Structure formats: C-alpha cells, structure tokens
Amino acid sequence: MVVDRPIVVAGAGAIGCFVGGMLAAGGRRVALLVRPRVKTEIERFGLLLTDFDGSEKKLSAGQLALSEDPAIFHSAGIVLVTVKSADTAAVADQIAQHAPEDAVIVSLQNGIGNVAVLRERLGGRRVLAGMVPFNVIAMGEGRFHRSTSGDIHIGKDAENTATALSVPGLAVRASADITGVQWGKLIINLNNALSALSDMPLAAQLADRDWRRLFADQMAEGLAALKSAGITPVSSTPIPMRWSPTLLRLPDAIFNAILGRTMKIDPQARSSMWQDLKQGRKTEIDYLQGAVIALAEQNRVEVPLMRRIVALIREAEAAGNGPPRLTPRQIRGVA
C-alpha cells in the first residue's frame, strides 16, 4: 500500500522542508529531494520547525532521508511536489522516470496550472491538487518558520490521502472542490506582489488602510475575471470571498478585529515573492497575476491595476536590487 511507503518531498525549499519536517515529526517516513545548499544546512544544523504560536519541533538529519538525486523517488508511496511552478515539468519528468507507477502525486504549489502539467507528463498516474494556506520563512541554520495560520487542503480521493498526510500540528483536509479552493488561494496570493513591492511585513501592511484598499482593488479585478469565466473561488476563512474587498476597505479598528478572529499572522511574516526579490530569484508573478490576466483576456475583462503590478514586479526582477519599497500611490501610478 502507498501509505506504508515513504513520503517524498520533491523540491524541499521553505514549504517542502516545513511540511516534510512536520510529517517526520509526526512519525511518517519522509525523504527530501533537496538542493546541495539545503542538504548541507540540514546535515549540519538539523531541522528546526517553529510556529507563529511559539511552538517548535527539532529533528536531527538522521530522522529524514536527504538526497540531491531524483532516484530517491524509487520507493515513494506519496510524492509532494513543492517546486516553483516554472520547474513543474522538469520535476514531473524525474517522477515519471523514478517513482513507482502507483505513487500518489500531490501538488502543494502556488497557482492553478501545475496539476495539468503533472498529469500531462505523468500519463495515467494519480495526481491530486492541493493548497497550502500558510507562509513559511527560511530563517537559516536549518530553521523554517510558519508565520501564518491555516490547514492544507487536497483533492478528495477514495484512498483518503488527506488522512494519510495529517499529523499533529499539520492538518490536511480533503476538499470536494479543490479547484475552487485553489482559485480562492490565488486571489489571496495576489497580495504577494504588494508585499514584495512594499518591503513591509504582511501584518504591518494589512494594518494600513491605504495598502488594504490597493489589495481590495486588485482583488476586485480578480473576482470580476473569475465571475466572467464562471469560476467560484472558495474562501479558506469563514468570510465569503465576495465580501473580502469590502472588508479590506473598512477602517483599521474594525478590520483588525475581524482579521484577528479569522487568521493568525506573525508580525514578521513575509510573502514568498518578497523572498524571491530579496534573493534575486525570478518570481511566480506569471502564475499568479498572470493566470488571472489570461482569464480576463479570454473574457474581455479589464484589469489595469493588475497589469501595472505585473510590470512593476518585472522591473524589480530586472533591476536585481531586491524589494523596491514602493508606496501605494507609486504602485497606482499617481503623481
């Protein structure tokens, strides 16, 4: 049975190391396909998993199998794909070459199109879509810090893979509408670019009404594009997605009271796109805003703010100077 075999994390960066580490701490057999730098770091320091609630788990390197060689897939029962979207095709080819035919493949990636790429490359293998709602920051010296709350969702299947992946401190829930869940996460992830352009922690940004209004206007464009395509996004909080732009525009005191009841955010939480700019890497803007813009073009919906944000991120990528520290007015193009 696949649940009796190791869980292999394909592309263990921040999310992959945290999820894989939590699974190992929960008693699962886990292997990480890692880059040389991450392998060296974990072998030297072990793996320290910290959380916004103050809890932590420490694992030695010996509690995980670490490898740079995709042959590590050879006995996998479940493969968790956590690579950047641009690397999906390449890792799919490695899985196809090395993983058993009956291994379950679970995409825990940003964006919408990764599952289609995996299914195309992997033929008839079982591929499940997933959604990770929380942020993880690589702090260095083997420490990975979860900075926001939320449970992982994956597509519901007859084998109940979600249960096989659930351990204390890491809940994985089965969803009958995982496509709606993914679109809901993508709409929230539109704020990743604003976080990257501002160089501000997420909590500080959400505490500022000017930034929230900017996020609300971008979200409204995204929701209009989804509505035109007949897509209903599923919220990962008790608040319906269609109410989110209105709530974001509320005065600070009211908004902060609502946010505190629905989501926990570490004061230093940052977006993955901020981390990409900080480290001079290409961002996933084409798989977030880019996916919504493509949908808008198909249905003749105007998304001018989103297009400007994409242009600003690409400018920052090209400049290579990290987050540009723009203001909401600068992002809007207001003199």
C-alpha positions, 0 to 999 in steps of 0.5 A, spaced: 500 500 500 502 507 498 501 509 505 506 504 508 511 507 503 515 513 504 513 520 503 517 524 498 518 531 498 520 533 491 523 540 491 524 541 499 525 549 499 521 553 505 514 549 504 517 542 502 522 542 508 516 545 513 511 540 511 516 534 510 519 536 517 512 536 520 510 529 517 517 526 520 515 529 526 509 526 526 512 519 525 511 518 517 517 516 513 519 522 509 525 523 504 527 530 501 529 531 494 533 537 496 538 542 493 546 541 495 545 548 499 539 545 503 542 538 504 548 541 507 544 546 512 540 540 514 546 535 515 549 540 519 544 544 523 538 539 523 531 541 522 528 546 526 520 547 525 517 553 529 510 556 529 507 563 529 504 560 536 511 559 539 511 552 538 517 548 535 519 541 533 527 539 532 529 533 528 536 531 527 538 529 519 538 522 521 530 522 522 529 524 514 532 521 508 536 527 504 538 526 497 540 531 491 538 525 486 531 524 483 532 516 484 530 517 491 523 517 488 524 509 487 520 507 493 515 513 494 508 511 496 506 519 496 510 524 492 509 532 494 511 536 489 513 543 492 517 546 486 516 553 483 511 552 478 516 554 472 520 547 474 513 543 474 515 539 468 522 538 469 520 535 476 514 531 473 519 528 468 524 525 474 517 522 477 515 519 471 522 516 470 523 514 478 517 513 482 513 507 482 507 507 477 502 507 483 505 513 487 500 518 489 502 525 486 500 531 490 501 538 488 502 543 494 504 549 489 502 556 488 497 557 482 492 553 478 496 550 472 501 545 475 496 539 476 495 539 468 502 539 467 503 533 472 498 529 469 500 531 462 507 528 463 505 523 468 500 519 463 495 515 467 498 516 474 494 519 480 495 526 481 491 530 486 491 538 487 492 541 493 493 548 497 497 550 502 494 556 506 500 558 510 507 562 509 513 559 511 520 563 512 527 560 511 530 563 517 537 559 516 541 554 520 536 549 518 530 553 521 523 554 517 518 558 520 510 558 519 508 565 520 501 564 518 495 560 520 491 555 516 490 547 514 492 544 507 487 542 503 487 536 497 483 533 492 478 528 495 480 521 493 477 514 495 484 512 498 483 518 503 490 521 502 488 527 506 488 522 512 494 519 510 498 526 510 495 529 517 499 529 523 499 533 529 500 540 528 499 539 520 492 538 518 490 536 511 483 536 509 480 533 503 476 538 499 470 536 494 472 542 490 479 543 490 479 547 484 475 552 487 479 552 493 485 553 489 482 559 485 480 562 492 488 561 494 490 565 488 486 571 489 489 571 496 496 570 493 495 576 489 497 580 495 504 577 494 506 582 489 504 588 494 508 585 499 514 584 495 513 591 492 512 594 499 518 591 503 513 591 509 511 585 513 504 582 511 501 584 518 504 591 518 501 592 511 494 589 512 494 594 518 494 600 513 488 602 510 491 605 504 495 598 502 488 594 504 484 598 499 490 597 493 489 589 495 481 590 495 482 593 488 486 588 485 482 583 488 476 586 485 479 585 478 480 578 480 473 576 482 470 580 476 475 575 471 473 569 475 465 571 475 466 572 467 469 565 466 464 562 471 469 560 476 467 560 484 473 561 488 472 558 495 474 562 501 479 558 506 476 563 512 469 563 514 468 570 510 465 569 503 470 571 498 465 576 495 465 580 501 473 580 502 474 587 498 469 590 502 472 588 508 479 590 506 476 597 505 473 598 512 477 602 517 483 599 521 479 598 528 474 594 525 478 590 520 483 588 525 478 585 529 475 581 524 482 579 521 484 577 528 478 572 529 479 569 522 487 568 521 493 568 525 499 572 522 506 573 525 508 580 525 514 578 521 511 574 516 513 575 509 510 573 502 514 568 498 515 573 492 518 578 497 523 572 498 524 571 491 526 579 490 530 579 496 534 573 493 534 575 486 530 569 484 525 570 478 518 570 481 511 566 480 508 573 478 506 569 471 502 564 475 499 568 479 497 575 476 498 572 470 493 566 470 488 571 472 490 576 466 489 570 461 482 569 464 480 576 463 483 576 456 479 570 454 473 574 457 474 581 455 475 583 462 479 589 464 484 589 469 489 595 469 491 595 476 493 588 475 497 589 469 501 595 472 503 590 478 505 585 473 510 590 470 512 593 476 514 586 479 518 585 472 522 591 473 524 589 480 526 582 477 530 586 472 533 591 476 536 585 481 536 590 487 531 586 491 524 589 494 523 596 491 519 599 497 514 602 493 508 606 496 501 605 494 500 611 490 507 609 486 504 602 485 497 606 482 501 610 478 499 617 481 503 623 481 
